[in-house]
Amino acid sequence: MMHTLIGLLAAAIYASATLLLVRDLRGGTPRRPLILGLTAAALVLHAFLLQSTVPGADGLDLGFFNALSLVGWVAVLLLLMLAIGQPVTSLGLGLLPFAGLTVLAALALSNGQPGPMIPPRPSGIDVHVLLSICAYAVLTLAAMQSVLLGIQHRQLHEHRPTRVMHVLPPLYVMETLLFRMTAIGFALLTLALGSGFVFLEDMFAQDLVHKTVLSLVAWAVFGALLAGHHFAGWRGPTAVKFTLGGFALLVLGYFGSKLVLELILGRA
């Protein structure tokens, strides 16, 4: 019962922070400290929830909903840390409701059966899991940043700026943040894939092949974007398309595979 109440409270606080952020972006009284404070409170409750569901007697329970919730938590944590010195609070428009939904999904849709367990102290697998989660979280931020950047470009092109345009950072700042996030996410994804090839027995085993192939294609997409930006000056809509395309491949590779294996085929 306490577990459910904590989850519902975390989701409610995420929703409250989102509503305040929407009011700010629509020209209301700025409440940035309150928004960040609510986000921090939701993170603490979310962390308590994860601490009670992810660790298991036989290892880490990283079933579909727990993994999704964990990625959401790490992404919000990174957003909160970045918001101290960078103009990234607007990313909470998508990220805070996403984190709240992952909490509710973990509460309502989990069938109560443990997901695939990761043994407690295998040499290197913990590192691979941690790097993978951090890579997904950072690239989630990059994907949401690219959505806002795409909105900015469209409104500038159509000469119909809305109120949101006046509260978002300048275009060059948004693009700089996008490429920094993408570069960090790409580096983490590189390390995650590398550690997987080193520490897992077979990255192309039947249950992993789709995840591995799609993750490698996503890695190539992000790498191509960074190379294109450095050597050919790619930016704007091109950067948006590459970022969202690479992120979609990554999500399909990891969570798509887990969805099919765990929820449709009923296999851990």
Residue, then its C-alpha position, 0 to 999 in steps of 0.5 A: m500500500m505504501h509503495t502505491l501511495i509513494g508512486l502516486l504522490a511522485a506522479a502527482i508532483y511530476a504533474s504539478a511541476t509540469l503544469l507550473l512549467v506550462r504556465d511559465l512558458r505561457g507568460g505566467t509568473p516565473r516559478r523556476p525555483l518552485i518547479l525545480g524544488l518540486t522536481a527534486a521532491a518527485l525524484v526522491l520519491h521516485a528513487f524510493l520507489l525504484q529502490s523498493t522494486v529494482p533490487g531483488a534477492d537474485g539481482l536487479d529486476l530490470g523488467f520492461f516497466n522497471a527499466l523504463s522507470l529507471v531511465g526516466w528517473v536518470a533523465v530527470l536527474l540529469l535535467l535537474m543537474l543541468a538546469i542549475g547552470q544551463p537554460v534547459t528547464s523547458l525540456g521538462l515539458g516532455l520529460l516530467p510527464f514522461a517520468g510520471l507516466t513511467v511511475l504510473a505504468a510500473l504501478a499499474l501495468s506490471n504483472g507482479q512477476p519479476g523481470p530478467m534478473i542481472p546477477p548481483r556482482p558479475s564482472g562488468i555487466d553492472v558497468h554495461v547496464l549503468l552505461s546503457i541507462c545513462a546513454y538512454a537518459v542523455l539521448t532522451l534529453a537530446a531528443m526532447q531538445s531537438v523537438l523544441l529546436g524543430i518548433q523554433h525553426r518552424q516558427l521562424h521559417e513561417h514568421r509566426p513566433t508564439r509566446v514560447m519563442h520568447v521564453l526559449p533560449p536563442l536558436y544558437v544556444m539551443e543548437t549548441l546544447l543539442f550537440r553537446m547532449t548528443a556528443i555526451g550520449f554518443a560517447l556513453l553509447t559507445l562505451a555501453l556497446g563496447s562493454g557489452f561486447v567485452f562482458l556479455e557472452d554473445m551480443f548477437a545471441q537470438d534474444l539480443v540480436h535485434k537490440t544489438v543491430l538496432s543499437l549499432v545502427a542508432w550509434a552510426v546515425f548519431g556518429a554521422l550527425l556529429a561528423g556532419h556537424h563538424f565537417a559539413g556544418w549540419r544543423g537545424p532541421t537536419a540535426v533534428k531529423f538525425t537526432l530523432g531518427g537515432f533515438a527512435l532506433l535506440v528505443l525500438g532496439y532496447f524497449g521494443s525488444k523488451l516489449v516483444l520478449e516480456l509482454i508479448l512472448g512472455r519470456a524473460 
